[in-house]
Amino acid sequence: MDGGQVGISITQRRDSLRRAVRLSAKVRSRAWQNAATLTVTDVSEHGMWLRSNETLSIGEELAVSFQTPEPSGGSGTHVAALARVVRVAQSCGCALCVETAGMGVRFVALTDAHRLALQTALRGLPPPLPRAYCLPEPRIETASSAPREVACAQLTNQP
């Protein structure tokens, strides 16, 4: 590069555009005794964000089932998929973290018919607004108390 300029290579981590939704999904995991009903806040044909204060570890597999969104308000197509956790945001309990805590999952088994139904249902929906995350407080040490560290909505990515 000339003149001290630095070249930047930008890579896209997602295979398709996420769309903002508010759907209910049934989620089953070997780590949980019973199925959980979680809120889906964004979805694409390749994965989704599941809002939850009880998250799984990155790499864990789960089964999800949900109805595709329908602009007319009717019931959509039932979709079932196997997915893997690829991103986790933990909550410290504050109002901001409770709204953003959850896990990003990538579909690892989704039939072509379900993928097509999802693509069709998502067409025209807007992308989600960026999520706000509170930053972890720095480690604080005082003479009168033990060291305190707050881990707040730290985003963990798959290696």
Kinemage of the C-alpha trace (Angstrom):
@kinemage 1
@onewidth
@group {chain A} dominant
@subgroup {mainchain}
@vectorlist {calphas} color= white
{ca met a 1} P 0.000 0.000 0.000
{ca asp a 2} L 1.203 3.516 -0.753
{ca gly a 3} L 1.324 6.440 1.648
{ca gly a 4} L 1.016 4.335 4.797
{ca gln a 5} L -2.568 3.308 4.041
{ca val a 6} L -3.783 0.102 5.588
{ca gly a 7} L -5.835 -2.383 3.595
{ca ile a 8} L -8.897 -3.727 5.380
{ca ser a 9} L -10.578 -6.971 4.484
{ca ile a 10} L -14.191 -7.198 5.584
{ca thr a 11} L -15.786 -10.621 5.752
{ca gln a 12} L -19.478 -11.292 6.185
{ca arg a 13} L -20.200 -13.757 8.983
{ca arg a 14} L -23.838 -14.354 8.078
{ca asp a 15} L -25.049 -16.100 4.949
{ca ser a 16} L -28.307 -14.158 4.733
{ca leu a 17} L -29.953 -11.004 6.020
{ca arg a 18} L -31.669 -11.318 9.380
{ca arg a 19} L -35.216 -10.004 9.701
{ca ala a 20} L -36.829 -8.492 12.794
{ca val a 21} L -39.637 -10.672 14.131
{ca arg a 22} L -41.364 -11.496 17.369
{ca leu a 23} L -42.176 -15.188 17.295
{ca ser a 24} L -42.639 -17.881 19.866
{ca ala a 25} L -40.490 -21.006 19.468
{ca lys a 26} L -40.462 -24.332 21.251
{ca val a 27} L -36.877 -25.262 22.060
{ca arg a 28} L -35.626 -28.648 23.219
{ca ser a 29} L -32.134 -29.418 24.447
{ca arg a 30} L -30.509 -32.379 26.153
{ca ala a 31} L -29.272 -29.900 28.763
{ca trp a 32} L -32.838 -28.977 29.763
{ca gln a 33} L -35.299 -31.344 31.399
{ca asn a 34} L -38.317 -29.876 29.570
{ca ala a 35} L -38.939 -27.962 26.364
{ca ala a 36} L -38.756 -24.175 26.724
{ca thr a 37} L -40.861 -21.567 24.961
{ca leu a 38} L -38.543 -18.730 23.907
{ca thr a 39} L -38.996 -15.527 21.939
{ca val a 40} L -37.333 -15.241 18.536
{ca thr a 41} L -36.347 -11.608 17.910
{ca asp a 42} L -34.643 -12.044 14.552
{ca val a 43} L -34.442 -14.831 12.024
{ca ser a 44} L -32.976 -15.661 8.640
{ca glu a 45} L -33.047 -18.780 6.512
{ca his a 46} L -29.812 -19.828 8.248
{ca gly a 47} L -30.465 -19.109 11.929
{ca met a 48} L -32.136 -17.031 14.633
{ca trp a 49} L -31.697 -15.163 17.909
{ca leu a 50} L -33.476 -16.751 20.871
{ca arg a 51} L -34.007 -14.423 23.808
{ca ser a 52} L -33.375 -16.246 27.075
{ca asn a 53} L -31.748 -15.722 30.448
{ca glu a 54} L -30.925 -19.434 30.555
{ca thr a 55} L -28.531 -20.030 27.704
{ca leu a 56} L -26.752 -23.084 26.436
{ca ser a 57} L -23.034 -23.329 25.711
{ca ile a 58} L -21.580 -22.570 22.310
{ca gly a 59} L -21.585 -25.719 20.199
{ca glu a 60} L -24.585 -27.330 21.910
{ca glu a 61} L -27.322 -28.613 19.621
{ca leu a 62} L -31.020 -28.028 20.082
{ca ala a 63} L -34.289 -28.570 18.267
{ca val a 64} L -36.493 -25.580 17.461
{ca ser a 65} L -39.998 -25.367 16.065
{ca phe a 66} L -42.003 -22.243 15.237
{ca gln a 67} L -44.556 -20.757 12.854
{ca thr a 68} L -43.265 -18.467 10.102
{ca pro a 69} L -44.467 -14.858 10.349
{ca glu a 70} L -47.457 -13.956 8.195
{ca pro a 71} L -48.098 -10.315 7.270
{ca ser a 72} L -51.845 -10.957 7.117
{ca gly a 73} L -51.828 -12.059 10.745
{ca gly a 74} L -52.837 -15.609 9.879
{ca ser a 75} L -50.923 -18.666 10.926
{ca gly a 76} L -47.730 -19.354 9.017
{ca thr a 77} L -45.986 -22.523 8.009
{ca his a 78} L -44.766 -24.741 10.822
{ca val a 79} L -40.953 -25.015 10.687
{ca ala a 80} L -38.844 -27.509 12.619
{ca ala a 81} L -35.050 -27.548 12.573
{ca leu a 82} L -31.979 -28.761 14.367
{ca ala a 83} L -29.661 -25.910 15.313
{ca arg a 84} L -26.318 -25.267 17.010
{ca val a 85} L -25.538 -22.417 19.427
{ca val a 86} L -22.950 -20.080 17.844
{ca arg a 87} L -23.251 -16.948 20.003
{ca val a 88} L -24.277 -16.260 23.606
{ca ala a 89} L -25.050 -13.035 25.471
{ca gln a 90} L -25.346 -13.415 29.250
{ca ser a 91} L -27.403 -11.126 31.485
{ca cys a 92} L -26.259 -9.357 34.642
{ca gly a 93} L -29.914 -8.744 35.554
{ca cys a 94} L -30.204 -5.080 34.543
{ca ala a 95} L -33.132 -4.026 32.327
{ca leu a 96} L -30.925 -3.699 29.236
{ca cys a 97} L -29.359 -7.130 29.625
{ca val a 98} L -32.678 -8.846 30.253
{ca glu a 99} L -33.849 -7.543 26.862
{ca thr a 100} L -30.702 -8.619 24.981
{ca ala a 101} L -29.659 -11.831 26.742
{ca gly a 102} L -29.961 -14.969 24.687
{ca met a 103} L -28.294 -17.089 22.065
{ca gly a 104} L -27.710 -17.032 18.367
{ca val a 105} L -28.283 -20.380 16.714
{ca arg a 106} L -27.421 -21.621 13.244
{ca phe a 107} L -29.658 -24.160 11.551
{ca val a 108} L -27.756 -27.391 10.895
{ca ala a 109} L -30.714 -29.401 9.595
{ca leu a 110} L -33.613 -27.659 7.858
{ca thr a 111} L -35.577 -29.180 4.991
{ca asp a 112} L -35.568 -27.389 1.642
{ca ala a 113} L -39.343 -26.920 1.945
{ca his a 114} L -38.994 -25.257 5.364
{ca arg a 115} L -36.111 -23.062 4.132
{ca leu a 116} L -38.222 -21.932 1.158
{ca ala a 117} L -41.243 -21.244 3.405
{ca leu a 118} L -39.003 -19.173 5.682
{ca gln a 119} L -37.485 -17.222 2.764
{ca thr a 120} L -40.960 -16.441 1.428
{ca ala a 121} L -42.368 -15.389 4.812
{ca leu a 122} L -39.395 -13.107 5.581
{ca arg a 123} L -39.433 -11.289 2.250
{ca gly a 124} L -40.099 -7.592 2.849
{ca leu a 125} L -39.638 -7.637 6.626
{ca pro a 126} L -37.126 -5.074 7.956
{ca pro a 127} L -33.787 -6.048 9.477
{ca pro a 128} L -33.476 -5.775 13.257
{ca leu a 129} L -32.173 -2.631 14.891
{ca pro a 130} L -28.706 -3.012 16.394
{ca arg a 131} L -28.779 -4.374 19.945
{ca ala a 132} L -27.406 -2.252 22.766
{ca tyr a 133} L -25.159 -4.001 25.238
{ca cys a 134} L -24.117 -2.608 28.568
{ca leu a 135} L -20.395 -2.764 29.078
{ca pro a 136} L -18.856 -4.736 31.895
{ca glu a 137} L -17.691 -2.644 34.797
{ca pro a 138} L -13.944 -2.707 35.325
{ca arg a 139} L -12.569 -4.727 38.202
{ca ile a 140} L -12.937 -2.621 41.346
{ca glu a 141} L -10.865 -3.271 44.445
{ca thr a 142} L -11.380 -1.404 47.679
{ca ala a 143} L -9.961 -1.882 51.155
{ca ser a 144} L -13.427 -2.425 52.619
{ca ser a 145} L -14.674 -5.036 50.193
{ca ala a 146} L -13.561 -8.027 48.205
{ca pro a 147} L -12.783 -7.521 44.527
{ca arg a 148} L -15.943 -7.094 42.465
{ca glu a 149} L -16.361 -7.839 38.797
{ca val a 150} L -19.551 -7.565 36.789
{ca ala a 151} L -19.907 -9.597 33.626
{ca cys a 152} L -22.701 -7.974 31.729
{ca ala a 153} L -23.969 -9.156 28.345
{ca gln a 154} L -20.525 -10.101 27.152
{ca leu a 155} L -20.892 -11.415 23.645
{ca thr a 156} L -19.055 -14.702 23.159
{ca asn a 157} L -18.335 -15.837 19.608
{ca gln a 158} L -17.715 -19.295 18.286
{ca pro a 159} L -13.980 -19.995 17.921
